[in-house]
Amino acid sequence: MSDSGVFAFELGDDLATRCGNTLTGVFVPGSRIALSAYRHVKHSSRDEPTENAGQVPVLIYMAQESTLFDEPVLRSVLAEANATFATLQQLGSRATRAEYVNISRAYRSIVRSCLEKLEQAKKSPEVQTDEARLQRLCDAIVVFYAAECLWHLFEILYIQSNQLVVPQLLDWARFHSPHAEDRATDLLLMGEEASESDDYWSIVKSLIMLGEIDVTRAVLSQNRKAGQTSFKAAEQILKSMPVYQEGYALQKFHSQWEFWHVDTERKIQSGLFATEPDLEQLIRLVAGDSEQWDAGIKESQDFYEYLPGYLLFTKPTCKPFELKIAAAKWLNRWCLLRPEREQCSMNRMVSQLMDHDLRLFIYDAQKLNDTHWFSTHLIDLIHHCGQLKSYFDQNNIDLPALRHSMIYEYGSYLMTSHNMWQLGIDYLDCCKQEGQAAIELLLPRITLRSERQATKLINLARQRGLISVEREICKVLSKRSYDNERYGNALEWAIRSKDVLLVTAVADFILKHYSKTGCMLCPDTIANVGGRMFASPRLVFLSKYFEFYEFYRTRDFLSASELLVNLLESKITPDYFWPSLLIDSMPLLESKDPKIFAKETVAILHHIETDLVPIIERDVSKYGKHHTETVFKDYRVENVDEIMNLLRLACARNLARALIIENTLPVV
């Protein structure tokens, strides 16, 4: 590419202008580039802050390539093509030729349906008033028209593999040059008045050059002069023209065609059509007159437009290998007659297909602005049908590797695109280890818009054994729920993530909130943790404390006392929760009917002196005496010294009662 063809741009902000509009960029996930101003640094530059450091903000611009599939109308193409792609993978390489043809036609049907939708959308009022969107739709029509045209031709020449290609090429040319047939419909509706139309004969000649014999006869039959001898003779010539049918003997057909051709030439030479110059030109086209065809070529837009029609009247039994020579001669002829017309990419790619130059065709196909949709699906079909294997082997092209590379790139693009990641996974699944690695990298980067979508992602990750991806998604959802103050959800997703630190953090928050307010968050979630509590020691403590909390609330004091003592002995109590746990023991210790036995009471006293007192002393030495409230976060604490005395006194009273009861013999 020449320098003149490279687009130049600048950021234009204050800092970029001061730096001489030099930029730096970093690739970021999602096929984007982060651009910012950059001061050019050389090996001799001093490593020191610039004069703008700290004064001018650094603005970061996200540059992303726009694609045709940003348009909502086109997304149906991706979904429908994905379904056809999946069907082809199921068929594999053992399907019949007819099945591969059906797959090819399914792809073309998708594109044709898309073109109809685009044409309808282009005519809508909201699009007509939006120039940018109108341009995008027009660009999409051009791209997908080219894709369908090229795919159709490829199907005729390489998938169907017919011995005679002219009938199929005629259908191909008629579909992609519909103007003459559309105008012919208008002429037929006009009846006899059609012959007075200014473009009557130009349309009829176009129909002949497209090989539309039946339509031409219908238009001529409505001419005001249809009863004259010359028109009757023309009708007879067109009606009697031999048309090859499958299974018919070629030698016999050639004899009939030669006789018809000679008879047509004789009638022209006899001056039968001399009184009707336009009709004579028409019959000369049918007879393959070079002068008349040259005049027609000068009116054509593309070199391939009238090629099938020319073959119909000059070489109706043309075989695929003969098409290569005929197309090359026709292209040279077209270039000589239309020197002002540059050969566009469409003409070049059609020529490559007819010339059997698939290497260049595939190379140019990847340049279509369709994010490799066309080339990827076509290469995949070529790989499965296997009919061109010898061609790729002779040209030292590794077809499986080429297919793998293109599917991988296309799938990666879909995975990083808005709302298309589900389609991308199906393509990456075909890429074995590389595809699996790409899914593992790209799946966690998908923006989570709902828990339903997250559940779908988790299921996809689980099906592929991507445990790390599943856990990463759960962590994201847990943190998001925590930020949204949905603490039950946060705990649930944290447990599913199996991240010990995250589970501990959420459990800590719930415990601290309880010690400050006396309100237990998300009780339903905690009650249903069950065996999953072992994800974190802190979660075990939270679950067991919640059991104690429930026993106490339902006045099952004996069970509550037993569980409380077990928690004190468990060594999993967090430092900040010791005050709350010991204060919870006070009502049980003060009960007239002892709920805690002497041995357990001594254990509580032991924990007060060996666990709680050192925490208080450490806190006092660090923050000072007046800041001991930093340890006692319990909502029931007002004075630390008073609480400590009350705890000791309660233990002493309960110990006295328990010893008396335990050492009193029952009455016999």
Solvent accessible surface area in square Angstrom, and as a share of the most:
residue,aa,sasa,rsa
1,M,200,0.89
2,S,71,0.46
3,D,130,0.68
4,S,109,0.70
5,G,38,0.37
6,V,89,0.51
7,F,190,0.79
8,A,104,0.80
9,F,136,0.57
10,E,106,0.48
11,L,31,0.15
12,G,48,0.46
13,D,21,0.11
14,D,79,0.41
15,L,20,0.10
16,A,0,0.00
17,T,81,0.47
18,R,131,0.48
19,C,31,0.19
20,G,56,0.54
21,N,54,0.27
22,T,48,0.28
23,L,52,0.26
24,T,53,0.31
25,G,40,0.39
26,V,96,0.55
27,F,166,0.69
28,V,38,0.22
29,P,67,0.42
30,G,15,0.14
31,S,77,0.49
32,R,83,0.30
33,I,57,0.29
34,A,19,0.14
35,L,22,0.11
36,S,18,0.11
37,A,15,0.12
38,Y,85,0.32
39,R,96,0.35
40,H,114,0.51
41,V,76,0.43
42,K,126,0.54
43,H,189,0.84
44,S,83,0.54
45,S,46,0.30
46,R,190,0.69
47,D,155,0.81
48,E,87,0.39
49,P,112,0.70
50,T,41,0.24
51,E,138,0.62
52,N,13,0.07
53,A,57,0.44
54,G,90,0.86
55,Q,134,0.60
56,V,22,0.13
57,P,95,0.60
58,V,93,0.53
59,L,84,0.42
60,I,114,0.58
61,Y,75,0.29
62,M,95,0.42
63,A,39,0.31
64,Q,108,0.48
65,E,134,0.60
66,S,89,0.57
67,T,16,0.09
68,L,11,0.06
69,F,0,0.00
70,D,77,0.40
71,E,3,0.02
72,P,85,0.53
73,V,33,0.19
74,L,1,0.00
75,R,72,0.26
76,S,36,0.23
77,V,1,0.01
78,L,2,0.01
79,A,50,0.39
80,E,70,0.31
81,A,0,0.00
82,N,13,0.07
83,A,62,0.48
84,T,15,0.09
85,F,2,0.01
86,A,39,0.31
87,T,63,0.36
88,L,0,0.00
89,Q,50,0.22
90,Q,155,0.69
91,L,52,0.26
92,G,18,0.18
93,S,80,0.52
94,R,229,0.83
95,A,20,0.16
96,T,83,0.48
97,R,121,0.44
98,A,66,0.51
99,E,65,0.29
100,Y,7,0.03
101,V,15,0.08
102,N,88,0.45
103,I,13,0.06
104,S,0,0.00
105,R,116,0.42
106,A,38,0.29
107,Y,0,0.00
108,R,21,0.08
109,S,65,0.42
110,I,15,0.08
111,V,3,0.02
112,R,71,0.26
113,S,40,0.26
114,C,2,0.01
115,L,23,0.11
116,E,112,0.50
117,K,79,0.34
118,L,0,0.00
119,E,66,0.30
120,Q,128,0.57
121,A,18,0.14
122,K,51,0.22
123,K,149,0.63
124,S,25,0.16
125,P,103,0.65
126,E,107,0.48
127,V,1,0.01
128,Q,92,0.41
129,T,116,0.68
130,D,60,0.31
131,E,144,0.65
132,A,64,0.50
133,R,59,0.22
134,L,44,0.22
135,Q,103,0.46
136,R,102,0.37
137,L,0,0.00
138,C,43,0.26
139,D,58,0.30
140,A,1,0.01
141,I,26,0.13
142,V,101,0.58
143,V,17,0.09
144,F,1,0.00
145,Y,72,0.27
146,A,13,0.10
147,A,2,0.01
148,E,1,0.00
149,C,0,0.00
150,L,0,0.00
151,W,3,0.01
152,H,17,0.08
153,L,0,0.00
154,F,1,0.00
155,E,0,0.00
156,I,1,0.01
157,L,11,0.06
158,Y,15,0.06
159,I,1,0.01
160,Q,28,0.13
161,S,41,0.27
162,N,46,0.23
163,Q,129,0.57
164,L,18,0.09
165,V,0,0.00
166,V,1,0.01
167,P,62,0.39
168,Q,49,0.22
169,L,0,0.00
170,L,11,0.06
171,D,77,0.40
172,W,1,0.00
173,A,5,0.04
174,R,64,0.23
175,F,78,0.32
176,H,13,0.06
177,S,20,0.13
178,P,67,0.42
179,H,132,0.59
180,A,6,0.05
181,E,66,0.30
182,D,85,0.44
183,R,56,0.20
184,A,1,0.00
185,T,70,0.41
186,D,66,0.34
187,L,1,0.00
188,L,58,0.29
189,L,147,0.73
190,M,80,0.36
191,G,21,0.20
192,E,99,0.45
193,E,110,0.49
194,A,3,0.02
195,S,24,0.15
196,E,115,0.52
197,S,23,0.15
198,D,152,0.79
199,D,43,0.22
200,Y,2,0.01
201,W,47,0.16
202,S,62,0.40
203,I,10,0.05
204,V,0,0.00
205,K,40,0.17
206,S,22,0.14
207,L,0,0.00
208,I,0,0.00
209,M,10,0.04
210,L,5,0.02
211,G,2,0.02
212,E,13,0.06
213,I,22,0.11
214,D,104,0.54
215,V,34,0.20
216,T,0,0.00
217,R,64,0.23
218,A,39,0.31
219,V,3,0.02
220,L,8,0.04
221,S,73,0.47
222,Q,63,0.28
223,N,11,0.06
224,R,128,0.47
225,K,88,0.37
226,A,30,0.24
227,G,57,0.55
228,Q,82,0.36
229,T,96,0.56
230,S,6,0.04
231,F,9,0.04
232,K,124,0.52
233,A,14,0.11
234,A,0,0.00
235,E,56,0.25
236,Q,94,0.42
237,I,3,0.02
238,L,4,0.02
239,K,128,0.54
240,S,53,0.34
241,M,10,0.04
242,P,22,0.14
243,V,91,0.52
244,Y,38,0.14
245,Q,115,0.51
246,E,164,0.74
247,G,76,0.73
248,Y,76,0.29
249,A,61,0.47
250,L,60,0.30
251,Q,151,0.67
252,K,113,0.48
253,F,2,0.01
254,H,78,0.35
255,S,67,0.44
256,Q,76,0.34
257,W,17,0.06
258,E,91,0.41
259,F,155,0.65
260,W,14,0.05
261,H,37,0.17
262,V,94,0.54
263,D,33,0.17
264,T,1,0.00
265,E,58,0.26
266,R,140,0.51
267,K,36,0.15
268,I,7,0.03
269,Q,132,0.58
270,S,79,0.51
271,G,36,0.34
272,L,60,0.30
273,F,1,0.00
274,A,64,0.49
275,T,113,0.66
276,E,20,0.09
277,P,85,0.54
278,D,52,0.27
279,L,0,0.00
280,E,33,0.15
281,Q,59,0.26
282,L,0,0.00
283,I,0,0.00
284,R,63,0.23
285,L,4,0.02
286,V,0,0.00
287,A,5,0.04
288,G,16,0.15
289,D,40,0.21
290,S,66,0.42
291,E,130,0.58
292,Q,33,0.15
293,W,0,0.00
294,D,38,0.20
295,A,54,0.42
296,G,5,0.05
297,I,1,0.01
298,K,107,0.45
299,E,129,0.58
300,S,3,0.02
301,Q,103,0.46
302,D,33,0.17
303,F,1,0.01
304,Y,14,0.05
305,E,30,0.13
306,Y,13,0.05
307,L,1,0.00
308,P,0,0.00
309,G,1,0.01
310,Y,44,0.17
311,L,4,0.02
312,L,17,0.09
313,F,0,0.00
314,T,46,0.27
315,K,82,0.35
316,P,15,0.09
317,T,8,0.05
318,C,0,0.00
319,K,50,0.21
320,P,30,0.19
321,F,133,0.56
322,E,41,0.18
323,L,1,0.01
324,K,87,0.37
325,I,101,0.51
326,A,20,0.16
327,A,6,0.04
328,A,48,0.37
329,K,136,0.58
330,W,6,0.02
331,L,27,0.14
332,N,92,0.47
333,R,53,0.19
334,W,2,0.01
335,C,53,0.32
336,L,147,0.73
337,L,46,0.23
338,R,26,0.10
339,P,107,0.67
340,E,119,0.54
341,R,85,0.31
342,E,157,0.70
343,Q,70,0.31
344,C,57,0.34
345,S,55,0.36
346,M,25,0.11
347,N,0,0.00
348,R,91,0.33
349,M,3,0.01
350,V,0,0.00
351,S,25,0.16
352,Q,14,0.06
353,L,0,0.00
354,M,0,0.00
355,D,58,0.30
356,H,57,0.26
357,D,43,0.22
358,L,3,0.01
359,R,121,0.44
360,L,85,0.42
361,F,1,0.00
362,I,12,0.06
363,Y,128,0.49
364,D,10,0.05
365,A,1,0.01
366,Q,56,0.25
367,K,127,0.54
368,L,29,0.14
369,N,78,0.40
370,D,1,0.00
371,T,31,0.18
372,H,62,0.28
373,W,0,0.00
374,F,0,0.00
375,S,2,0.01
376,T,0,0.00
377,H,0,0.00
378,L,3,0.01
379,I,2,0.01
380,D,0,0.00
381,L,0,0.00
382,I,2,0.01
383,H,52,0.23
384,H,14,0.06
385,C,19,0.11
386,G,37,0.36
387,Q,59,0.26
388,L,21,0.11
389,K,127,0.54
390,S,69,0.45
391,Y,44,0.17
392,F,1,0.01
393,D,81,0.42
394,Q,144,0.64
395,N,45,0.23
396,N,141,0.72
397,I,34,0.17
398,D,90,0.47
399,L,14,0.07
400,P,75,0.47
401,A,51,0.39
402,L,43,0.21
403,R,31,0.11
404,H,52,0.23
405,S,55,0.36
406,M,9,0.04
407,I,2,0.01
408,Y,62,0.24
409,E,98,0.44
410,Y,3,0.01
411,G,0,0.00
412,S,23,0.15
413,Y,40,0.15
414,L,1,0.00
415,M,6,0.03
416,T,37,0.21
417,S,20,0.13
418,H,96,0.43
419,N,88,0.45
420,M,8,0.03
421,W,12,0.04
422,Q,86,0.38
423,L,32,0.16
424,G,0,0.00
425,I,3,0.01
426,D,57,0.29
427,Y,1,0.00
428,L,0,0.00
429,D,61,0.32
430,C,35,0.21
431,C,2,0.01
432,K,165,0.70
433,Q,162,0.72
434,E,97,0.43
435,G,0,0.00
436,Q,63,0.28
437,A,50,0.39
438,A,6,0.04
439,I,0,0.00
440,E,72,0.32
441,L,112,0.56
442,L,22,0.11
443,L,1,0.00
444,P,44,0.27
445,R,132,0.48
446,I,18,0.09
447,T,83,0.48
448,L,14,0.07
449,R,137,0.50
450,S,51,0.33
451,E,59,0.26
452,R,200,0.73
453,Q,26,0.12
454,A,0,0.00
455,T,54,0.32
456,K,83,0.35
457,L,0,0.00
458,I,1,0.00
459,N,63,0.32
460,L,32,0.16
461,A,0,0.00
462,R,118,0.43
463,Q,135,0.60
464,R,50,0.18
465,G,49,0.47
466,L,11,0.05
467,I,86,0.44
468,S,64,0.41
469,V,2,0.01
470,E,22,0.10
471,R,93,0.34
472,E,73,0.33
473,I,3,0.02
474,C,0,0.00
475,K,48,0.20
476,V,56,0.32
477,L,5,0.02
478,S,0,0.00
479,K,108,0.46
480,R,92,0.34
481,S,4,0.03
482,Y,83,0.31
483,D,110,0.57
484,N,88,0.45
485,E,124,0.56
486,R,120,0.44
487,Y,39,0.15
488,G,15,0.14
489,N,39,0.20
490,A,0,0.00
491,L,0,0.00
492,E,51,0.23
493,W,13,0.05
494,A,0,0.00
495,I,6,0.03
496,R,80,0.29
497,S,1,0.01
498,K,128,0.54
499,D,35,0.18
500,V,78,0.45
501,L,148,0.74
502,L,23,0.12
503,V,0,0.00
504,T,30,0.17
505,A,57,0.44
506,V,4,0.03
507,A,0,0.00
508,D,25,0.13
509,F,59,0.24
510,I,0,0.00
511,L,0,0.00
512,K,87,0.37
513,H,50,0.22
514,Y,12,0.05
515,S,1,0.01
516,K,110,0.47
517,T,73,0.43
518,G,23,0.22
519,C,70,0.42
520,M,14,0.06
521,L,32,0.16
522,C,26,0.16
523,P,59,0.37
524,D,112,0.58
525,T,28,0.16
526,I,5,0.03
527,A,64,0.49
528,N,110,0.56
529,V,3,0.02
530,G,43,0.41
531,G,61,0.59
532,R,93,0.34
533,M,22,0.10
534,F,151,0.63
535,A,28,0.21
536,S,1,0.01
537,P,79,0.50
538,R,53,0.19
539,L,0,0.00
540,V,25,0.14
541,F,0,0.00
542,L,0,0.00
543,S,7,0.05
544,K,64,0.27
545,Y,1,0.00
546,F,12,0.05
547,E,64,0.29
548,F,6,0.02
549,Y,55,0.21
550,E,49,0.22
551,F,67,0.28
552,Y,74,0.28
553,R,148,0.54
554,T,87,0.51
555,R,177,0.64
556,D,57,0.29
557,F,48,0.20
558,L,117,0.58
559,S,34,0.22
560,A,0,0.00
561,S,3,0.02
562,E,116,0.52
563,L,24,0.12
564,L,0,0.00
565,V,18,0.10
566,N,81,0.41
567,L,5,0.02
568,L,2,0.01
569,E,89,0.40
570,S,45,0.29
571,K,188,0.80
572,I,49,0.25
573,T,14,0.08
574,P,8,0.05
575,D,78,0.40
576,Y,46,0.18
577,F,0,0.00
578,W,17,0.06
579,P,1,0.01
580,S,1,0.01
581,L,0,0.00
582,L,0,0.00
583,I,12,0.06
584,D,12,0.06
585,S,0,0.00
586,M,30,0.13
587,P,67,0.42
588,L,4,0.02
589,L,0,0.00
590,E,67,0.30
591,S,27,0.17
592,K,186,0.79
593,D,95,0.49
594,P,21,0.13
595,K,37,0.16
596,I,3,0.02
597,F,121,0.51
598,A,8,0.06
599,K,167,0.71
600,E,48,0.22
601,T,0,0.00
602,V,79,0.45
603,A,23,0.18
604,I,0,0.00
605,L,46,0.23
606,H,106,0.47
607,H,19,0.08
608,I,0,0.00
609,E,76,0.34
610,T,65,0.38
611,D,42,0.22
612,L,0,0.00
613,V,29,0.17
614,P,53,0.33
615,I,16,0.08
616,I,21,0.11
617,E,108,0.48
618,R,132,0.48
619,D,14,0.07
620,V,47,0.27
621,S,96,0.62
622,K,147,0.62
623,Y,105,0.40
624,G,30,0.29
625,K,140,0.59
626,H,160,0.72
627,H,93,0.41
628,T,16,0.10
629,E,97,0.44
630,T,53,0.31
631,V,16,0.09
632,F,10,0.04
633,K,86,0.36
634,D,7,0.03
635,Y,103,0.39
636,R,81,0.29
637,V,24,0.14
638,E,175,0.78
639,N,77,0.39
640,V,23,0.14
641,D,87,0.45
642,E,99,0.45
643,I,20,0.10
644,M,13,0.06
645,N,92,0.47
646,L,67,0.33
647,L,1,0.00
648,R,87,0.32
649,L,79,0.39
650,A,0,0.00
651,C,0,0.00
652,A,52,0.41
653,R,111,0.40
654,N,0,0.00
655,L,41,0.20
656,A,52,0.40
657,R,64,0.23
658,A,3,0.02
659,L,82,0.41
660,I,117,0.59
661,I,102,0.52
662,E,87,0.39
663,N,109,0.56
664,T,87,0.51
665,L,155,0.77
666,P,112,0.71
667,V,152,0.88
668,V,188,1.08
